[in-house]
Amino acid sequence: MTIHRFFLDTSVLNAIFENDGYIFEGEPIADHSRYGQRFPSGIDELKALRFIFLMDERAMFDFVVTRKSLEEISATIRRRPVEGRMFTKWAFDIADHTEACLNDPHAFIGQGEETSKKLGESAFNYLSAKDRVLVRDAVLLECDAFLTLDLKLVKNAQHIKRELGLVILTPQSLWRILEPHINEL
């Protein structure tokens, strides 16, 4: 399975925002991080994110963030505006890159629009309105994977992959796929 283009769910963006020093610089995990308590494997998910971004320095993955993603994380940023400035710049840079890709006729093979129409079917009623929009964006942008910490999405990963071709992964599950290929870089 080739995975190169990753949609970053807001749960992952929030984890990055709250733990950017650890993920990008290897600093100790912040005392205020809720990922050790909120998620059963939260610290392991943060470690996986760190490894993914370290690998990205050589692999040049295509991370995707849409304007809708930015709207959802704005509440987190408003709670901590000082720390949010650098993160906001990083997230907007990725969103700008995503929008630039939309204008590149060679960036997509053209299946996303047709496939995304399936999200209107009742089989996807388990998705919240917000998740449906983000999954639609990922399908439209022909992402290989949707990186999330949302356990409801992970629980429905097989259905989403079968119907939409979108692989739903946690950072740990993505790292398990990527790690064997690290020596190829």
Steps between C-alpha positions, in 0.01 A plus 500: 500500500643836398418779740631844419216752541361527854198697611562632851179477703434774753568255783853457363539874442401564862752238619770668291403843632512388863823302459690672220818534708512125547393405147730736312787563744509198733429710808331328796127450457324808637355478851171639370471227235179308543606219270636282777166509682244547221611222268592153625810503281543878482873513572564227241293695246715809565818293458366369170425855383855598587641210296270578205614863489864398537458262206327779306827695498624245244180351360330830418147385576207703378307610810153640438316755711188672370336826599231298678773337710632844590152614605470203735835556672444873544340443844817329624714781366279768660554337843878536465562788259872549573591139426248494218682750279772264373257209474253716308772594253597133458138389452425783256816416301375143461151625408653737242699209354178297486324777310796533262471127428136551409616722216750245369327283237760224553449474877184290472378213286139619515324235708445706813194693391301196392604292802415778747135491388462172692526695827142618442376142537334385821779244551712790628247638748731398785729788403440835665441793267852628574664162439302454179637832367859411591475148355345651184790743474749212536322300229473802267870566545572133429687447825646156560428516871303693759712538811286524813476442873119477478415148614158507331665552163755228576219263597340554158826486304415182307169639376657831396784323317265260324255770388729799445849354462623723784717335762424620855810480719618609841856633518613166648342295223650729235841471662475119494450527122779755444769372736609199287576743214721741696823352358376565144539877549 
